[in-house]
Amino acid sequence: MPDAPPTDSLDALCERLAASDEAAFEALFDRLGGPVFRFVSGMVGTGPLAHDLTQETFVRLWEAREQMDTVQSPKAYIFQMARHRVYSHERSERTRRQHRAEHGPASGGGAAPRPDDAMDTEALHDKVQAWVGALPERQREALLLAREQGLSHDEIAQVMDIAPSTVNNHIVKAMRTLRDRLDAYRPDLL
């Protein structure tokens, strides 16, 4: 893409985005679309919904483009936008569930985990993903931003609007929980 060389920094792309440069927007999406999708997927757990929320995040980014030249950490800002989209969706879903509960029969629960005694890499991966999904919301969010997106504690603190030391606490607690579950499930692996 000649208009947005890969050497452009996120800051430079955001400055160009603030001037409504579509090539800069495309470059930002190319660079951060995958990581944002993985983050959102880790929070909502479904592919199509994660795609929709990722797209909504970037639509909101385009709508807020005029403010982008003042953003200190573009990566953290975009992940924060994604986080807000997820929470907004979850609030809407809670409202819909409450409405259905009041006006109709309750829907069935989630699918039971597969009973797979033969331990292979895929099964362990699935188990760990389920454990991550079961972590308390803030711990899961901090862990996903750190481990899957590579954000620093300071960037995560900005995304989650908490202190960096609190980010560390969330990650430590999440890792301890995962280690305990793995030890109970397969003590031979630790």
C-alpha positions, -999 to 999 in steps of 0.1 A, spaced: 0 0 0 19 31 -12 -1 56 8 6 38 42 41 24 42 46 -3 69 72 18 86 46 44 97 43 44 135 9 41 151 12 78 161 19 89 125 -11 68 113 -33 84 139 -23 119 129 -31 110 93 -64 94 105 -73 126 123 -71 143 88 -96 116 75 -69 97 56 -86 65 45 -53 48 37 -41 54 73 -74 39 86 -68 8 64 -32 6 77 -44 8 113 -70 -19 106 -44 -41 89 -20 -37 118 -44 -40 147 -75 -57 134 -62 -92 141 -50 -84 176 -83 -66 185 -103 -96 171 -83 -120 192 -88 -99 223 -125 -96 217 -128 -133 209 -112 -140 243 -138 -119 260 -170 -131 241 -159 -165 230 -177 -167 196 -162 -160 162 -191 -142 144 -199 -120 174 -162 -112 178 -160 -102 141 -190 -80 145 -177 -63 177 -142 -58 160 -159 -42 130 -179 -20 153 -147 -10 171 -132 2 139 -163 19 128 -162 39 161 -126 46 155 -134 61 121 -162 81 137 -138 94 164 -110 100 139 -108 138 145 -96 132 180 -70 107 172 -41 131 169 -44 138 206 -44 102 218 -12 93 238 -13 55 232 -32 46 200 -29 9 206 -43 12 242 -70 36 230 -82 11 203 -82 -18 227 -102 4 252 -127 11 224 -130 -27 218 -134 -33 255 -163 -8 256 -179 -24 226 -178 -58 244 -193 -44 276 -220 -25 257 -229 -58 240 -230 -77 273 -253 -50 288 -276 -53 259 -276 -91 261 -284 -90 298 -313 -67 291 -326 -90 264 -323 -121 287 -342 -103 314 -368 -93 290 -371 -129 277 -372 -143 312 -401 -119 321 -420 -125 288 -412 -160 277 -397 -194 285 -361 -194 295 -337 -206 269 -315 -237 274 -281 -234 291 -247 -236 275 -232 -268 261 -215 -292 286 -178 -296 282 -167 -326 261 -156 -356 281 -122 -362 265 -100 -384 286 -73 -388 259 -50 -359 265 -36 -343 234 -25 -308 226 -58 -297 212 -77 -310 242 -54 -292 266 -57 -260 246 -95 -263 247 -93 -269 285 -71 -239 291 -93 -217 269 -123 -227 290 -104 -220 322 -94 -186 309 -130 -180 299 -141 -189 335 -117 -164 351 -132 -133 368 -138 -107 341 -111 -83 351 -85 -111 355 -94 -125 321 -92 -91 305 -58 -82 320 -44 -117 311 -56 -115 275 -43 -80 269 -9 -90 284 -4 -125 270 -22 -124 237 -19 -87 227 15 -80 243 4 -48 259 26 -35 288 11 -31 323 9 6 318 -10 2 285 -33 -23 301 -38 1 330 -49 27 305 -73 4 287 -89 -9 319 -87 24 337 -69 10 367 -34 13 383 -5 -7 368 0 -25 402 -37 -36 400 -30 -50 365 -2 -70 379 -24 -83 407 -50 -94 382 -25 -112 361 -8 -129 391 -42 -141 404 -53 -153 370 -20 -172 364 -22 -188 399 -58 -200 392 -48 -214 358 -18 -232 374 -39 -246 402 -65 -259 377 -38 -274 355 -22 -291 385 -55 -306 395 -63 -317 360 -28 -330 350 -4 -329 379 23 -345 357 25 -314 335 38 -290 362 
